[in-house]
Amino acid sequence: MMKKITAQTFSLVYQPVEDRMLLLINKDTADLSAFWITRRLYFSIIFEFDGYLDRLKMKEAASMENENTINVLSSGQNLPEAKKREKTVIPSDQTSPSMQTKLNAMVEKAPLLKSVSISMSVDKQHFNLQLKSEDIMVSSKMGRNDFYAFYRLMKKSMPLKEWGII
């Protein structure tokens, strides 16, 4: 049976030990989920999002929107180098000890992300995002600014140096 979560917040952190991105998603403390994203899938997602926004003539808006319009999305790129290499992926000063333990356990068993789909609502005011592994499906209905923030999070979180891009 597939576990379904309605996402509200996303965090993305590069994990050098795994050489993968870890996407943390939650609605509240009861509905937490995490996915490992391989380099190959990560580049595919960015490529598809770029193409999708181009087709909708929204790519320029996505890159130019005020980056402070939403604060529920965050990137682990600004974590100190030592913290990036730890098993713990969420800075402990941002979570309670019991929540930290729960997050660490969840990360240990995080599934590999298998697919991502995005569609626009009929009224063209919302994006519908679905992320799936073999056992978990996460969905999120996002306004344009929220989707643009997710798109920027994906692009800005890419570990350029670690993946030999710069």
VMD Tcl script that draws the C-alpha trace (Angstrom):
set ca {
  {0.00 0.00 0.00}
  {1.36 3.39 -0.96}
  {1.78 5.99 1.80}
  {0.44 9.39 0.70}
  {1.61 12.74 2.08}
  {0.48 16.22 1.19}
  {3.66 18.29 1.23}
  {3.98 21.78 2.65}
  {7.70 22.22 3.18}
  {10.73 21.01 1.27}
  {14.40 20.97 2.24}
  {17.21 19.81 0.00}
  {20.66 18.84 1.27}
  {23.66 17.38 -0.52}
  {25.10 14.34 1.27}
  {28.73 13.78 0.19}
  {28.93 10.30 1.74}
  {26.05 9.16 -0.48}
  {26.93 11.57 -3.34}
  {23.21 12.23 -3.56}
  {20.73 14.92 -2.71}
  {18.36 14.30 0.17}
  {14.90 15.82 -0.24}
  {13.05 16.20 3.06}
  {9.32 16.81 2.83}
  {6.69 17.37 5.46}
  {3.20 18.53 6.15}
  {3.61 18.48 9.91}
  {5.59 16.45 12.44}
  {3.35 13.43 11.87}
  {3.80 13.41 8.09}
  {7.52 13.45 7.37}
  {9.16 11.86 4.39}
  {12.55 11.82 2.73}
  {13.82 10.75 -0.68}
  {17.30 10.21 -2.01}
  {17.76 11.82 -5.42}
  {20.52 10.46 -7.62}
  {22.64 12.79 -9.70}
  {21.11 11.44 -12.89}
  {17.52 11.97 -11.73}
  {18.40 15.38 -10.28}
  {19.69 16.60 -13.66}
  {16.63 15.10 -15.39}
  {14.30 16.95 -13.01}
  {16.07 20.27 -13.60}
  {16.04 19.70 -17.38}
  {12.31 18.83 -17.37}
  {11.37 21.77 -15.11}
  {13.33 24.12 -17.40}
  {11.54 22.75 -20.46}
  {8.14 22.83 -18.75}
  {8.54 26.45 -17.70}
  {9.80 27.34 -21.20}
  {6.72 25.76 -22.77}
  {4.49 27.72 -20.39}
  {6.53 30.89 -21.05}
  {7.21 31.16 -17.32}
  {10.93 30.48 -17.01}
  {11.88 34.14 -16.84}
  {9.27 34.78 -14.15}
  {10.49 31.78 -12.15}
  {14.04 33.08 -12.10}
  {13.14 36.72 -11.46}
  {10.49 36.39 -8.73}
  {11.41 37.83 -5.36}
  {13.27 35.06 -3.55}
  {11.91 36.20 -0.19}
  {8.26 35.60 -1.10}
  {8.21 32.18 0.55}
  {10.13 30.96 3.55}
  {9.04 27.34 3.82}
  {11.66 26.09 1.38}
  {15.27 25.82 2.39}
  {18.54 24.54 1.08}
  {21.28 22.80 2.99}
  {23.90 24.47 0.80}
  {24.65 27.00 3.52}
  {25.38 24.42 6.19}
  {28.95 24.51 7.44}
  {31.16 21.97 5.66}
  {31.50 19.82 8.79}
  {27.72 19.58 9.23}
  {27.29 18.48 5.60}
  {29.45 15.42 6.26}
  {27.63 14.30 9.39}
  {24.94 11.63 9.27}
  {22.51 14.19 10.68}
  {21.03 16.15 7.82}
  {19.01 18.71 9.75}
  {20.90 21.19 11.93}
  {20.11 20.16 15.49}
  {19.61 23.75 16.60}
  {16.49 23.85 14.39}
  {14.79 20.78 15.85}
  {13.97 19.31 19.25}
  {16.00 16.26 20.39}
  {13.04 13.90 19.83}
  {12.40 15.37 16.38}
  {16.11 15.09 15.57}
  {16.05 11.39 16.46}
  {12.96 10.87 14.30}
  {14.54 12.70 11.35}
  {17.78 10.73 11.61}
  {15.87 7.43 11.65}
  {13.80 8.53 8.67}
  {16.91 9.48 6.69}
  {18.48 6.09 7.36}
  {15.58 4.38 5.61}
  {14.83 7.04 2.96}
  {13.81 5.46 -0.35}
  {15.19 6.36 -3.73}
  {13.00 8.84 -5.62}
  {11.73 7.10 -8.76}
  {9.59 9.71 -10.49}
  {8.50 13.32 -10.43}
  {5.50 14.71 -12.27}
  {4.29 18.27 -12.57}
  {1.11 19.62 -14.07}
  {-0.70 22.92 -14.08}
  {-4.27 23.36 -12.91}
  {-6.96 24.22 -15.44}
  {-7.17 27.78 -14.10}
  {-3.36 28.07 -14.51}
  {-2.99 29.35 -10.97}
  {-1.57 26.24 -9.31}
  {1.00 23.56 -10.02}
  {0.47 19.97 -8.93}
  {3.71 18.24 -7.99}
  {3.96 14.49 -7.36}
  {7.04 12.68 -6.11}
  {7.06 8.88 -5.96}
  {9.19 6.05 -4.72}
  {8.04 2.44 -4.72}
  {6.12 2.88 -1.44}
  {5.54 6.60 -0.96}
  {3.74 9.23 -2.96}
  {4.03 12.87 -1.98}
  {1.82 15.47 -3.59}
  {1.71 19.20 -3.30}
  {-0.60 21.79 -4.79}
  {1.48 24.94 -5.11}
  {0.76 28.47 -6.16}
  {3.06 29.92 -8.79}
  {5.37 31.62 -6.29}
  {5.68 28.40 -4.26}
  {6.53 26.41 -7.37}
  {9.04 29.03 -8.47}
  {10.62 28.83 -5.02}
  {10.81 25.01 -5.30}
  {12.35 25.37 -8.77}
  {14.96 27.84 -7.46}
  {15.65 25.55 -4.49}
  {16.39 22.71 -6.89}
  {18.66 24.84 -9.07}
  {20.52 26.60 -6.23}
  {21.08 23.44 -4.20}
  {22.99 21.64 -6.92}
  {26.45 20.70 -5.57}
  {28.33 22.24 -8.50}
  {31.85 21.69 -7.23}
  {31.21 18.19 -5.89}
  {29.63 17.10 -9.17}
  {32.42 18.65 -11.29}
  {30.32 21.36 -12.88}
  {32.58 24.26 -11.90}
}
mol new
graphics top color blue
foreach p $ca { graphics top sphere $p radius 0.5 }
foreach p [lrange $ca 0 end-1] q [lrange $ca 1 end] { graphics top cylinder $p $q radius 0.2 }
display resetview
